[in-house]
Structure formats: C-alpha cells, structure tokens
C-alpha cells in the first residue's frame, strides 16, 4: 500500500487490471508512458499510483501480445519518447476484460451485501 491517502500502487494491482487500465487509457488516442500514468492517476482521483517499474513492463507485454503498437516520437517536453496506440486486437481485449471486471465486481458486491442492479 502506498503511504498517505493514496490507494494501491499499480504493482499491487492484479497484472490484468493494470493492462486493462492502460488499454482503456489508450482509447483516447496514442500516448507515451508518462502520460498514460498521469491519466490513470488523474482519472482515479489519485487513488491509483502507477510506477514506472510496473508501467513499462506492462506496455512491453501488451506490445508483445499485439494489443498495442508503439513508435518513437517527440513528447510535449521535446524529448524522444515511445508513443503507444491501441490496436484492433487491443480494443477487443479491452471489451472482454471490461465485461469480466464488471461481472467480478458485481459478484464481490453481492457477497459484501451491496444491492444488486
């Protein structure tokens, strides 16, 4: 667990969960690693902290699986960076992972006594 008010760091999340969050972030368009991490952190209202030690292995894994493609470009800081983009296979994987996630969180919610939809 991260210190303070922050929630779990990405390294503590299930591997598939981080992959799903990265794929979801790339729905908005191509981005480099730093931007992907910032979007996940910002969108989660800083509840999730994505560390480089988790992010870049996940990006390479997703690229190896054909779920994202990558090419070199120049970042907004005028630095050379790899930009990752969602592939068609990545979109399909994201849809399947999102469906599984919703089923799982609903089931866990039922066990915890939360109201069913």
ChimeraX attribute file (.defattr): number of C-alpha atoms within 10 A of each C-alpha:
attribute: neighborCount
match mode: 1-to-1
recipient: residues
	/A:1	11
	/A:2	13
	/A:3	8
	/A:4	6
	/A:5	9
	/A:6	14
	/A:7	16
	/A:8	15
	/A:9	18
	/A:10	25
	/A:11	16
	/A:12	15
	/A:13	14
	/A:14	9
	/A:15	12
	/A:16	12
	/A:17	14
	/A:18	21
	/A:19	22
	/A:20	20
	/A:21	18
	/A:22	24
	/A:23	26
	/A:24	19
	/A:25	21
	/A:26	21
	/A:27	15
	/A:28	10
	/A:29	11
	/A:30	19
	/A:31	22
	/A:32	21
	/A:33	18
	/A:34	17
	/A:35	14
	/A:36	23
	/A:37	22
	/A:38	16
	/A:39	19
	/A:40	21
	/A:41	18
	/A:42	13
	/A:43	12
	/A:44	12
	/A:45	12
	/A:46	15
	/A:47	16
	/A:48	21
	/A:49	21
	/A:50	24
	/A:51	13
	/A:52	14
	/A:53	10
	/A:54	16
	/A:55	20
	/A:56	14
	/A:57	11
	/A:58	17
	/A:59	23
	/A:60	16
	/A:61	14
	/A:62	20
	/A:63	18
	/A:64	11
	/A:65	12
	/A:66	14
	/A:67	23
	/A:68	24
	/A:69	19
	/A:70	18
	/A:71	11
	/A:72	11
	/A:73	14
	/A:74	12
	/A:75	15
	/A:76	8
	/A:77	7
	/A:78	8
	/A:79	9
	/A:80	12
	/A:81	18
	/A:82	18
	/A:83	21
	/A:84	25
	/A:85	22
	/A:86	25
	/A:87	18
	/A:88	12
	/A:89	13
	/A:90	23
	/A:91	17
	/A:92	12
	/A:93	16
	/A:94	21
	/A:95	15
	/A:96	12
	/A:97	18
	/A:98	16
	/A:99	11
	/A:100	12
	/A:101	15
	/A:102	11
	/A:103	12
	/A:104	12
	/A:105	11
	/A:106	16
	/A:107	14
	/A:108	12
	/A:109	13
	/A:110	13
	/A:111	10
	/A:112	9
	/A:113	9
	/A:114	11
	/A:115	9
	/A:116	8
	/A:117	5
